[in-house]
Amino acid sequence: MSQKANGQELQIEGNIGRNKVTENHTKFTQQLSDVLTLIPRDVNNKKIAQAIYTRQVVTIIGIKTTAARFLPVSHEGYSNETYVDKVDLLGKTRAEFIGRKLKGIERRAHMALFREMLESILNSRGQDVTGQEIETQVTWQAFFTDKFGKACTIPDGLCVACWNCSLFGGMEAGKGATFSRIRYFDTFSIEDAAECIQTDDSPEGMAIGNTVGEDLSVERGEASFHRYEYVKAGTRFPFITIIESPTLLDVAGYLAAVKLADQHGYGKYSANHGKFETQFLAVSTGYPLFSVLNLLTWLEDGALTNPQEKLHFEAAVGEPVTLFGAEIEAVRDTLSKQFTAYLKALEAPPGQTEGEKPKRSRKGK
């Protein structure tokens, strides 16, 4: 076969692959809620996120791999010692990473992303989202106060009206509450604790940290030292996350927020520890027909090299659409466009959605 013919075949295969990604992406987005469902409603002159109840879901499956020391701690320790969470499961003692800790860090990462994108778009060309010229720089605090009633802060100053509160839920005394639409599950290390956790029984023993004062001439005593266990780098945690009544903005925003959270850090002492690398295996518009326990078993046996063969889903209505590989990246790439659509919807006058013409009042005859 000539080089020209071979090149033509490769180009045809590439076009087929891109067309398939586009086709699956279209089917996927057609099963999601409209971005307008994220616009808060007025209740007694106060903004509150809409109560969205549909049968639509999106499930995200992936593996988080530690890229540094990681301290998953959800219990009280001793005054100068910290022990990571462990559980006996499927014939092994494993490190445990509870869903509440996952949600907390990823919510903060999502809010940071929200604020950063907001200020970037509002101030990029000295215009607001409608194209009107602005003379001063707009802050996220001012925008939140105008659109949601207050500058939303986690965890004690939630506005219960913004995109973040719509997804992760919240409550404000005297105003109302909104349920979380995102569901997290506890996860566990694929590796055995004896292999992946640095403990007192390890040859090197527990890690030691210490408090360093400004005056280095002062002798430090035993009380300045802190001993701690940690999960070693390279430890893998499979995870499942479900978003209920999802919009495309929710899914794209979650995928981006997880990557941001990986760099921020999870667990105790996250300023220096708890960094991760996340691989997304599948994103589907159905519920998973498997659990984290199944993922642990498959990954231990090396049976998940081809996710399409194992990761199956079912939808409440119709057939689910499941994305893999480049198809997932295509969803994440829609974030900027979907976020801009969300801001434009927020700017629309009450009772008017984007694309509608203002309604004229009817004069009496």
C-alpha positions as MATLAB code, in Angstrom:
seq = 'MSQKANGQELQIEGNIGRNKVTENHTKFTQQLSDVLTLIPRDVNNKKIAQAIYTRQVVTIIGIKTTAARFLPVSHEGYSNETYVDKVDLLGKTRAEFIGRKLKGIERRAHMALFREMLESILNSRGQDVTGQEIETQVTWQAFFTDKFGKACTIPDGLCVACWNCSLFGGMEAGKGATFSRIRYFDTFSIEDAAECIQTDDSPEGMAIGNTVGEDLSVERGEASFHRYEYVKAGTRFPFITIIESPTLLDVAGYLAAVKLADQHGYGKYSANHGKFETQFLAVSTGYPLFSVLNLLTWLEDGALTNPQEKLHFEAAVGEPVTLFGAEIEAVRDTLSKQFTAYLKALEAPPGQTEGEKPKRSRKGK';
ca = [
       0.000    0.000    0.000;
       1.306    3.463   -0.909;
       2.019    6.117    1.709;
      -0.692    8.297    0.165;
      -3.336    5.561    0.461;
      -2.268    4.772    4.009;
      -2.495    8.472    4.899;
      -6.002    8.677    3.420;
      -7.116    5.681    5.508;
      -5.729    7.267    8.683;
      -7.509   10.531    7.869;
     -10.798    8.674    7.303;
     -10.389    6.814   10.614;
      -9.653   10.120   12.359;
     -12.779   11.728   10.867;
     -14.901    8.758   11.935;
     -13.521    9.052   15.474;
     -14.253   12.787   15.652;
     -17.757   12.279   14.248;
     -18.462    9.630   16.893;
     -17.313   11.972   19.662;
     -19.576   14.721   18.292;
     -22.533   12.342   17.932;
     -22.209   10.947   21.483;
     -21.680   14.439   22.893;
     -24.914   15.616   21.236;
     -26.884   12.644   22.584;
     -25.384   13.217   26.029;
     -26.317   16.906   26.221;
     -29.855   16.207   25.021;
     -30.497   14.220   28.206;
     -29.471   17.069   30.538;
     -31.459   19.894   32.134;
     -31.400   23.434   30.759;
     -29.067   26.000   32.330;
     -32.175   28.082   33.173;
     -32.946   25.626   35.985;
     -29.952   27.129   37.824;
     -31.488   30.615   37.956;
     -32.723   31.329   41.510;
     -36.378   32.031   42.215;
     -37.830   34.799   44.367;
     -39.410   33.637   47.639;
     -40.706   36.404   49.913;
     -38.353   38.898   48.240;
     -35.379   36.596   48.786;
     -33.375   34.650   46.196;
     -33.213   30.874   46.591;
     -32.093   28.095   44.233;
     -34.806   26.310   42.312;
     -35.987   22.965   43.643;
     -35.095   20.810   40.638;
     -36.530   17.304   40.601;
     -36.086   15.357   37.374;
     -35.284   11.739   36.663;
     -32.068   12.760   34.956;
     -28.686   11.937   36.489;
     -25.051   11.944   35.462;
     -22.616    9.477   37.014;
     -18.870   10.123   36.987;
     -16.474    7.204   37.490;
     -12.760    7.617   38.046;
      -9.588    6.810   39.947;
      -7.750    9.232   42.223;
      -4.031    8.481   42.701;
      -2.068   10.144   45.479;
       0.798   12.299   44.216;
       2.127   13.138   47.683;
       1.626   12.137   51.303;
      -2.085   11.991   52.132;
      -3.726   12.096   55.579;
      -7.412   11.046   55.396;
      -8.512   11.721   58.995;
     -12.145   11.906   60.164;
     -11.709   11.048   63.851;
     -10.068   12.521   66.905;
      -6.475   11.480   67.484;
      -4.047   12.035   70.292;
      -2.571   15.391   71.218;
       0.626   14.861   69.235;
      -0.208   11.856   67.048;
      -2.424   11.467   63.973;
      -3.680    8.173   62.536;
      -5.290    7.838   59.115;
      -8.718    6.229   58.618;
      -8.574    2.477   57.981;
     -11.166   -0.242   57.451;
     -11.099   -4.033   56.992;
     -12.741   -4.714   53.641;
     -12.677   -7.511   51.056;
      -9.899   -9.403   52.823;
      -7.621   -6.396   53.305;
      -7.051   -3.516   55.673;
      -7.433   -0.440   53.483;
      -7.071    3.318   53.792;
     -10.525    4.924   53.882;
     -11.405    8.195   52.138;
     -14.895    9.271   53.224;
     -17.255   11.036   50.843;
     -17.819   13.976   53.209;
     -14.136   14.928   52.931;
     -14.241   14.644   49.151;
     -17.308   16.874   48.965;
     -15.901   19.550   51.271;
     -12.715   20.132   49.278;
     -14.395   19.867   45.884;
     -17.121   22.318   46.907;
     -14.477   24.886   47.820;
     -12.630   24.238   44.554;
     -15.901   24.643   42.650;
     -16.582   27.985   44.367;
     -13.032   29.204   43.653;
     -13.518   28.285   39.993;
     -16.914   30.042   39.958;
     -15.472   33.299   41.349;
     -12.383   33.255   39.125;
     -14.351   32.647   35.923;
     -16.901   35.270   36.913;
     -14.373   38.069   37.434;
     -12.416   37.025   34.334;
     -15.473   37.259   32.083;
     -16.895   40.438   33.624;
     -13.614   42.330   33.461;
     -11.922   40.844   30.400;
     -12.920   43.660   28.034;
     -14.369   46.258   30.392;
     -17.905   45.075   29.620;
     -20.621   43.210   31.468;
     -22.202   40.059   30.012;
     -24.726   42.107   28.010;
     -21.951   44.060   26.272;
     -22.472   47.316   28.162;
     -19.314   49.291   28.930;
     -18.278   49.363   32.594;
     -16.021   51.953   34.168;
     -14.867   50.037   37.230;
     -13.676   46.515   37.882;
     -16.489   44.214   39.044;
     -15.771   41.940   42.023;
     -17.423   38.616   42.634;
     -18.727   39.958   45.966;
     -20.615   42.775   44.245;
     -22.031   40.435   41.582;
     -23.164   37.876   44.167;
     -24.814   40.554   46.298;
     -26.704   41.872   43.276;
     -27.821   38.513   41.872;
     -28.038   36.266   44.941;
     -28.605   38.650   47.825;
     -25.215   38.259   49.520;
     -21.573   37.381   48.935;
     -21.742   33.600   49.360;
     -19.013   32.144   51.579;
     -18.406   28.539   52.668;
     -19.461   27.170   55.118;
     -21.238   29.698   57.345;
     -22.329   32.405   54.900;
     -24.083   30.482   52.135;
     -26.475   32.412   49.904;
     -28.514   29.275   48.929;
     -29.124   30.883   45.523;
     -25.943   30.627   43.423;
     -24.725   27.831   41.138;
     -22.515   26.389   43.898;
     -25.390   26.250   46.407;
     -27.713   24.774   43.782;
     -25.269   21.917   43.212;
     -23.879   21.293   46.698;
     -26.850   22.448   48.790;
     -27.023   24.806   51.724;
     -29.134   26.393   54.433;
     -29.522   29.918   55.753;
     -31.478   30.612   58.936;
     -34.654   32.560   58.229;
     -34.289   32.286   54.472;
     -34.582   28.666   53.461;
     -32.576   25.700   52.281;
     -31.705   23.878   49.110;
     -30.884   20.184   48.899;
     -27.593   18.952   47.509;
     -27.876   17.554   43.988;
     -24.446   15.912   44.073;
     -23.945   12.521   45.739;
     -20.592   11.267   47.018;
     -19.613    7.760   48.145;
     -16.926    6.628   50.566;
     -13.968    5.054   48.815;
     -11.058    2.846   49.825;
      -7.509    2.169   48.715;
      -6.939   -0.575   46.193;
      -3.658   -1.383   47.936;
      -3.391   -3.052   51.352;
      -2.647   -0.797   54.328;
       0.587   -2.660   55.007;
       1.734   -1.617   51.548;
       0.344    1.907   51.228;
       0.265    3.399   54.754;
       3.343    4.561   56.628;
       2.714    3.419   60.234;
       4.629    2.726   63.426;
       4.974   -0.862   62.198;
       6.726    0.260   59.010;
      10.537   -0.029   58.930;
      10.845    3.769   58.858;
       8.159    4.302   61.516;
       5.630    7.143   61.568;
       6.529   10.485   60.055;
       7.602   13.278   62.370;
       6.738   16.941   62.035;
       7.865   19.660   64.355;
       7.014   23.186   65.367;
       9.741   25.653   64.469;
       9.803   28.975   66.309;
      11.462   32.179   65.154;
      14.109   31.973   67.865;
      16.190   28.992   66.755;
      18.369   29.257   69.851;
      15.506   28.009   72.019;
      15.834   24.292   72.637;
      12.847   22.284   71.452;
      11.325   19.642   73.684;
       9.308   16.504   72.939;
       6.092   18.543   72.930;
       7.169   20.350   69.737;
       7.178   17.109   67.740;
       4.149   15.622   66.040;
       4.036   12.027   64.821;
       1.656   11.044   62.049;
       0.701    8.205   59.735;
       0.166    8.933   56.059;
      -0.943    7.245   52.848;
       1.990    6.929   50.459;
       2.178    8.466   46.998;
       0.931    6.145   44.255;
      -2.047    4.811   46.226;
      -5.237    4.519   44.189;
      -8.823    5.271   45.229;
     -11.663    4.496   42.777;
     -14.669    6.789   43.115;
     -18.276    7.263   42.037;
     -20.032   10.638   42.004;
     -23.648   11.194   40.944;
     -25.196   14.536   39.971;
     -28.989   14.676   40.051;
     -31.018   16.902   37.704;
     -27.730   17.874   36.008;
     -27.064   20.663   33.558;
     -24.140   20.582   31.144;
     -22.642   23.407   33.222;
     -22.841   21.211   36.347;
     -20.954   18.362   34.688;
     -18.294   20.502   32.995;
     -17.840   22.525   36.192;
     -17.445   19.401   38.315;
     -14.801   17.939   35.988;
     -12.822   21.191   36.147;
     -13.265   21.603   39.927;
     -11.870   18.128   40.634;
      -8.651   18.990   38.792;
      -8.409   22.209   40.798;
      -8.995   20.309   44.059;
      -6.218   17.859   43.125;
      -3.726   20.729   43.182;
      -5.156   22.280   46.357;
      -4.980   19.052   48.332;
      -7.324   16.779   50.293;
      -7.215   15.612   53.887;
      -5.302   16.944   56.877;
      -2.365   19.327   56.308;
      -3.556   19.817   52.718;
      -1.352   22.899   52.266;
       1.609   20.559   51.824;
       0.022   17.107   51.491;
      -2.975   15.447   49.866;
      -2.196   16.175   46.212;
      -3.795   13.846   43.644;
      -3.976   12.935   39.983;
      -7.485   12.062   38.768;
      -8.348    9.880   35.797;
     -11.965    9.955   34.660;
     -12.984    6.545   33.321;
     -16.594    7.188   32.318;
     -19.348    9.802   32.439;
     -22.882    8.477   31.913;
     -26.477    9.677   31.964;
     -27.438    6.562   33.928;
     -27.095    5.018   37.362;
     -24.138    2.621   37.794;
     -24.846   -1.107   37.840;
     -21.844   -1.567   40.133;
     -20.414   -0.122   43.345;
     -17.057    1.081   44.661;
     -16.557   -2.482   45.949;
     -16.836   -3.834   42.409;
     -14.324   -1.248   41.219;
     -11.878   -2.346   43.926;
     -12.155   -5.988   42.867;
     -11.840   -5.258   39.148;
      -8.820   -3.004   39.604;
      -7.079   -5.531   41.852;
      -7.622   -8.229   39.233;
      -6.549   -6.000   36.342;
      -9.997   -6.401   34.798;
     -10.644   -2.709   34.121;
      -8.120   -2.093   31.350;
     -11.065   -1.558   28.981;
     -13.721    0.400   30.930;
     -16.368   -0.139   28.227;
     -16.466   -3.853   29.039;
     -17.220   -3.443   32.763;
     -18.813   -0.061   33.371;
     -22.511   -0.456   32.578;
     -25.347    1.893   33.509;
     -29.145    2.082   33.464;
     -31.418    5.096   33.178;
     -34.778    5.676   34.836;
     -36.191    6.566   31.422;
     -34.737    5.659   28.030;
     -31.222    4.482   27.266;
     -28.191    6.020   29.005;
     -25.406    7.660   27.016;
     -21.915    6.865   28.312;
     -18.798    8.812   27.400;
     -15.188    7.642   27.561;
     -11.767    9.179   26.922;
     -11.804   12.134   24.511;
     -15.584   12.329   24.806;
     -15.204   13.328   28.471;
     -12.693   16.030   27.572;
     -15.204   17.385   25.039;
     -17.705   17.890   27.872;
     -15.148   19.699   30.023;
     -14.299   21.963   27.071;
     -17.872   23.351   27.088;
     -17.363   25.006   30.503;
     -16.634   28.534   29.294;
     -19.562   28.603   26.850;
     -22.011   27.151   29.377;
     -20.859   29.524   32.117;
     -21.367   32.514   29.825;
     -24.899   31.265   29.053;
     -25.548   31.033   32.813;
     -24.435   34.643   33.352;
     -26.591   35.863   30.473;
     -29.592   34.032   31.930;
     -28.971   35.751   35.268;
     -29.006   39.146   33.501;
     -32.392   38.505   31.834;
     -35.282   40.538   33.294;
     -37.666   38.659   35.644;
     -39.979   36.401   33.679;
     -37.871   36.688   30.530;
     -35.373   34.056   29.417;
     -32.527   34.447   26.980;
     -33.738   34.682   23.398;
     -37.193   36.002   24.269;
     -38.280   39.496   23.307;
     -39.559   41.818   26.031;
     -43.309   41.525   26.405;
     -45.245   44.671   25.539;
     -48.008   45.803   27.799;
     -51.491   45.818   26.294;
     -53.208   49.164   26.456;
     -56.873   49.284   27.139;
     -59.079   50.214   24.237;
];
